[in-house]
Amino acid sequence: MREVDDSKAGFVRSRADFRPAYLDIWDSGELEQRVARGLQLMTPCRACPRVCGVDRLQDEIGACRAGRLAPVSSAFPHHGEENCLRGWKGSGTIFFSGCNLRCVFCQNSDISWGGQGQPLTATQIALLMLELQDRGCHNINFVTPEHVVPQLLEAVLEAVEQGLRLPLVYNTSGYDCAESLALLDGVIDIYMPDFKFWDAAVAKRLVMAEDYPERAREAIREMHRQVGDLVVDEDGVALRGLLIRHLVMPRGLAGTRQIMRYLAQEISRDTFVNLMAQYRPAALVLTRAGRYPEIDRAITVGEFVEAKQICFEEGIRRFSDP
């Protein structure tokens, strides 16, 4: 897929001059205050748009299926992420279990719904970050963190105190709330949200969140305000900014044109987009045969080609490598 030459467009910065965002608010003492404010979001819980209201500080289980501790399913150098994240040493991914969405086509339902994963303390998660840094990863990549922002902040504070200096990636479904994102301002270097669906009725049926499109638009606008367009180092590895993932769906159900128009007109024409072709039926689409006929097949080559053309037509000009 065609890309803008980032070096000519001003999106390259020297890694030697890079300083992770969180160091400034750690130096000022603000990071410790963010941790305290984050814990307040857990009782009653309003850490995500579900606002389920349970007392997670007392280990009550929320709509996300997480309690006081953040459940982690795995942590390792990931070489399957976007080129600008994985580089040559991998992206240091920490996969959180549980989810505040219920995508009927979820390809990781054992992690999102099935309870796979171990609840870890902030100290344990901080040690995972430091281990990934020691293994040479280019960044720390929090996968599905929307429901554990308070615990994430606790862990970041401990890790920074022990020498963490890598960029932090917030790898999210896009179903985030304003209060949590405010706590992450000046903490996260790279935001990587999905923008799954434009239409509320489609979102209600397929991710069980009618307000998903509205929440995603609000979240992406705030993320861009915080970090701006994606900036990479001399080797093309991301340092700071916004990267959008968009999964092309059968029969155009994702609303690709409306989403790309929104990004180009309301966020930035230089928004970095990963247009993804890997949709396949999974989870409830398979186990409840016939219930979701509109998405009971993989996308066609023609559908993906059309989605790429839509991106160009709507003015998007920076793309992840295929």
Wavefront OBJ file of the C-alpha trace (Angstrom):
o trace
v 0.000 0.000 0.000
v 1.352 3.415 -0.964
v 2.783 5.581 1.806
v 3.869 9.188 2.192
v 7.652 9.580 2.497
v 7.786 10.354 6.219
v 11.280 11.825 6.045
v 10.137 14.433 3.541
v 6.857 15.082 5.332
v 8.500 15.898 8.666
v 7.451 12.790 10.575
v 10.957 11.575 11.455
v 12.695 12.412 14.719
v 16.030 11.330 16.147
v 15.659 8.550 18.710
v 18.598 10.055 20.573
v 16.475 13.149 21.223
v 13.391 11.185 22.277
v 12.192 11.337 25.877
v 9.155 9.262 26.925
v 6.184 11.423 27.864
v 5.779 9.916 31.313
v 9.170 11.110 32.559
v 7.995 14.711 32.825
v 4.950 13.950 34.965
v 6.988 11.476 37.006
v 9.616 14.145 37.705
v 6.896 16.570 38.831
v 5.120 14.054 41.071
v 2.004 14.165 38.895
v 2.231 10.489 37.943
v 1.696 9.442 41.549
v -1.391 11.672 41.688
v -2.714 10.065 38.497
v -2.481 6.656 40.169
v -4.596 7.866 43.091
v -7.186 9.383 40.766
v -7.261 6.202 38.712
v -8.065 4.057 41.712
v -11.010 6.329 42.464
v -12.487 5.367 39.075
v -12.808 1.788 40.311
v -15.257 2.493 43.133
v -17.904 2.622 41.783
v -16.332 1.537 38.519
v -16.481 4.062 35.704
v -13.125 3.243 34.128
v -14.739 2.583 30.731
v -17.946 3.562 28.906
v -19.853 0.625 30.423
v -19.892 2.460 33.794
v -21.004 -0.791 35.416
v -20.670 0.676 38.912
v -19.229 -2.309 40.778
v -16.645 -1.786 43.524
v -13.546 -3.210 41.916
v -11.359 -2.069 44.805
v -13.266 -4.702 46.783
v -12.590 -7.168 43.959
v -16.113 -7.119 42.582
v -16.130 -8.268 38.965
v -17.169 -5.726 36.356
v -18.681 -6.061 32.897
v -15.115 -6.558 31.666
v -14.716 -9.626 33.930
v -11.860 -8.029 35.860
v -11.703 -7.091 39.537
v -9.073 -5.301 41.619
v -6.078 -6.806 39.821
v -5.427 -6.622 36.089
v -5.531 -10.091 34.502
v -2.648 -10.754 32.098
v -2.748 -13.601 29.590
v 0.771 -13.248 28.178
v 3.767 -10.951 27.726
v 6.452 -11.323 25.072
v 8.337 -9.563 22.246
v 5.738 -9.530 19.461
v 7.026 -9.700 15.887
v 3.580 -9.684 14.274
v 2.606 -6.073 14.930
v 2.909 -3.229 12.424
v 6.427 -2.699 11.073
v 6.691 0.633 12.834
v 6.029 -1.051 16.189
v 7.866 -4.355 15.902
v 11.038 -3.021 14.265
v 13.626 -5.794 14.363
v 13.552 -6.545 18.106
v 9.815 -6.806 18.588
v 7.100 -4.851 20.370
v 6.967 -5.644 24.090
v 3.344 -6.718 24.297
v 1.421 -7.277 27.507
v -1.951 -8.867 26.720
v -4.643 -8.082 29.270
v -7.527 -10.527 29.675
v -11.154 -9.458 29.716
v -12.771 -6.833 27.526
v -15.486 -4.200 27.717
v -16.837 -5.171 24.277
v -18.537 -8.381 23.190
v -17.555 -8.708 19.539
v -19.499 -11.642 18.124
v -16.573 -12.331 15.757
v -13.783 -12.036 18.362
v -10.701 -14.001 17.334
v -9.371 -14.001 20.911
v -12.543 -14.938 22.772
v -10.664 -17.301 25.096
v -8.790 -14.250 26.393
v -11.582 -11.673 26.112
v -14.470 -13.759 27.421
v -13.091 -17.052 28.658
v -11.190 -15.897 31.708
v -7.793 -16.980 30.421
v -5.053 -15.102 32.228
v -3.620 -14.510 35.678
v -4.502 -11.504 37.893
v -1.225 -9.685 38.549
v -0.214 -6.968 40.977
v 1.243 -3.659 39.834
v 4.676 -4.870 40.905
v 4.369 -8.012 38.791
v 3.266 -6.052 35.715
v 6.091 -3.549 36.242
v 8.566 -6.425 36.275
v 7.143 -7.664 32.964
v 7.767 -4.229 31.434
v 11.332 -4.143 32.688
v 11.989 -7.660 31.421
v 10.705 -6.710 27.960
v 12.929 -3.635 28.017
v 15.909 -5.812 28.977
v 15.112 -8.108 26.043
v 15.563 -5.186 23.652
v 11.945 -4.451 22.702
v 11.331 -1.102 21.036
v 8.292 -0.231 23.157
v 5.851 -1.514 25.772
v 2.560 -2.389 24.099
v -0.530 -2.649 26.339
v -3.094 -4.760 24.476
v -6.789 -4.376 25.421
v -6.144 -2.036 28.377
v -9.413 -0.053 28.319
v -10.781 -1.695 31.469
v -7.536 -1.670 33.469
v -6.282 1.910 33.106
v -6.027 2.412 36.905
v -3.931 -0.734 37.304
v -1.846 0.191 34.259
v -0.964 3.519 35.868
v 0.045 1.786 39.106
v 2.374 -0.508 37.184
v 3.865 2.277 35.050
v 4.752 4.267 38.167
v 6.627 1.316 39.653
v 8.355 0.506 36.370
v 9.508 4.091 35.792
v 10.901 4.240 39.312
v 12.960 1.147 38.447
v 14.290 2.454 35.132
v 11.664 2.018 32.404
v 12.469 4.336 29.496
v 10.622 2.877 26.478
v 7.689 4.473 24.619
v 4.308 3.220 25.845
v 1.714 1.988 23.329
v -1.987 2.000 24.239
v -3.460 -0.677 21.951
v -7.222 -0.398 22.332
v -10.569 -1.305 20.781
v -11.437 2.393 20.791
v -14.159 1.912 23.417
v -12.573 4.273 25.928
v -13.975 6.913 28.257
v -12.898 10.516 28.664
v -11.945 10.175 32.342
v -9.502 7.356 31.706
v -7.965 9.082 28.688
v -7.458 12.236 30.749
v -5.417 10.201 33.222
v -3.249 8.913 30.365
v -2.450 12.375 28.997
v 1.310 12.756 29.268
v 1.748 9.050 30.056
v 1.119 7.336 26.715
v 3.420 8.021 23.767
v 1.624 6.023 21.054
v -2.119 5.481 20.815
v -3.265 2.630 18.579
v -7.073 2.380 18.662
v -9.321 0.336 16.448
v -12.072 2.170 14.631
v -14.384 -0.793 14.094
v -17.783 0.542 13.039
v -19.382 3.803 12.028
v -23.045 2.855 12.383
v -24.603 2.552 15.850
v -27.085 -0.163 14.859
v -24.304 -2.306 13.404
v -22.186 -1.776 16.519
v -25.082 -2.752 18.761
v -25.518 -6.017 16.895
v -21.880 -6.975 16.346
v -19.991 -5.625 19.394
v -22.952 -5.207 21.758
v -22.271 -1.501 22.300
v -24.605 0.870 20.483
v -22.544 3.852 21.600
v -19.291 2.410 20.226
v -19.072 4.743 17.186
v -19.630 7.852 19.287
v -17.174 6.762 21.979
v -14.561 5.851 19.356
v -14.864 9.231 17.636
v -14.490 11.046 20.951
v -11.575 8.877 22.029
v -9.655 9.234 18.772
v -10.092 12.987 18.783
v -8.690 13.152 22.323
v -5.843 10.768 21.548
v -4.771 12.902 18.596
v -4.973 16.030 20.728
v -2.578 14.419 23.185
v 0.037 12.929 20.848
v -0.555 14.255 17.316
v 0.326 12.461 14.083
v 2.645 9.461 14.180
v 6.362 10.260 14.363
v 9.044 7.626 13.735
v 12.796 7.424 14.261
v 15.495 7.129 11.615
v 14.762 3.408 11.241
v 11.016 3.863 10.864
v 10.201 2.709 14.402
v 7.397 4.661 16.071
v 8.204 7.132 18.831
v 5.007 9.084 19.376
v 1.613 9.711 17.820
v -1.638 8.139 16.663
v -2.038 4.972 14.587
v -5.528 3.761 13.615
v -6.422 0.145 12.892
v -9.461 -0.531 10.725
v -10.681 -4.044 9.975
v -12.416 -4.330 6.615
v -15.687 -6.239 7.068
v -17.824 -8.215 4.606
v -20.420 -6.245 2.668
v -18.974 -2.907 3.788
v -20.497 -3.206 7.261
v -17.630 -1.379 8.971
v -18.505 1.914 7.286
v -15.023 2.374 5.864
v -15.858 5.443 3.786
v -17.434 7.349 6.662
v -14.583 6.425 8.984
v -11.857 7.506 6.562
v -13.703 10.719 5.788
v -13.928 11.455 9.506
v -10.232 10.787 10.027
v -9.164 12.916 7.064
v -11.514 15.826 7.752
v -11.840 15.860 11.546
v -8.542 14.395 12.786
v -5.742 14.731 10.193
v -5.044 13.712 6.612
v -1.737 12.491 8.002
v -3.398 10.007 10.338
v -1.438 6.753 10.051
v -3.831 3.921 9.135
v -3.453 0.154 9.140
v -6.182 -1.197 6.876
v -6.568 -4.850 7.850
v -7.772 -7.718 5.667
v -7.753 -10.607 8.142
v -11.435 -10.783 9.075
v -12.710 -14.340 9.351
v -15.754 -15.811 11.115
v -15.011 -16.705 14.740
v -16.634 -16.905 18.183
v -20.437 -16.545 18.082
v -20.491 -16.244 14.302
v -19.345 -19.865 14.236
v -21.028 -21.290 17.312
v -24.438 -19.787 16.549
v -24.714 -20.830 12.943
v -27.059 -18.727 10.858
v -27.458 -15.945 13.399
v -24.990 -13.557 11.739
v -25.270 -14.294 8.010
v -23.982 -10.854 7.052
v -20.488 -11.683 8.389
v -20.347 -15.464 7.979
v -17.484 -15.361 5.466
v -14.052 -13.826 5.012
v -13.791 -10.644 2.966
v -13.073 -10.897 -0.739
v -10.060 -9.480 -2.535
v -12.416 -7.066 -4.242
v -13.761 -5.779 -0.937
v -10.271 -5.045 0.331
v -9.214 -3.358 -2.909
v -12.336 -1.206 -2.718
v -11.538 -0.265 0.891
v -8.022 0.838 -0.120
v -9.453 2.944 -2.906
v -11.870 4.553 -0.467
v -8.946 5.577 1.750
v -7.291 7.370 -1.162
v -10.538 8.982 -2.282
v -11.232 10.346 1.195
v -7.742 11.830 1.552
v -5.878 9.410 3.817
v -2.252 9.239 2.698
v -0.189 7.460 5.373
v -0.494 3.696 5.684
v 1.124 0.817 7.481
v 2.976 -1.661 5.316
v 0.723 -4.513 4.122
l 1 2 3 4 5 6 7 8 9 10 11 12 13 14 15 16 17 18 19 20 21 22 23 24 25 26 27 28 29 30 31 32 33 34 35 36 37 38 39 40 41 42 43 44 45 46 47 48 49 50 51 52 53 54 55 56 57 58 59 60 61 62 63 64 65 66 67 68 69 70 71 72 73 74 75 76 77 78 79 80 81 82 83 84 85 86 87 88 89 90 91 92 93 94 95 96 97 98 99 100 101 102 103 104 105 106 107 108 109 110 111 112 113 114 115 116 117 118 119 120 121 122 123 124 125 126 127 128 129 130 131 132 133 134 135 136 137 138 139 140 141 142 143 144 145 146 147 148 149 150 151 152 153 154 155 156 157 158 159 160 161 162 163 164 165 166 167 168 169 170 171 172 173 174 175 176 177 178 179 180 181 182 183 184 185 186 187 188 189 190 191 192 193 194 195 196 197 198 199 200 201 202 203 204 205 206 207 208 209 210 211 212 213 214 215 216 217 218 219 220 221 222 223 224 225 226 227 228 229 230 231 232 233 234 235 236 237 238 239 240 241 242 243 244 245 246 247 248 249 250 251 252 253 254 255 256 257 258 259 260 261 262 263 264 265 266 267 268 269 270 271 272 273 274 275 276 277 278 279 280 281 282 283 284 285 286 287 288 289 290 291 292 293 294 295 296 297 298 299 300 301 302 303 304 305 306 307 308 309 310 311 312 313 314 315 316 317 318 319 320 321 322
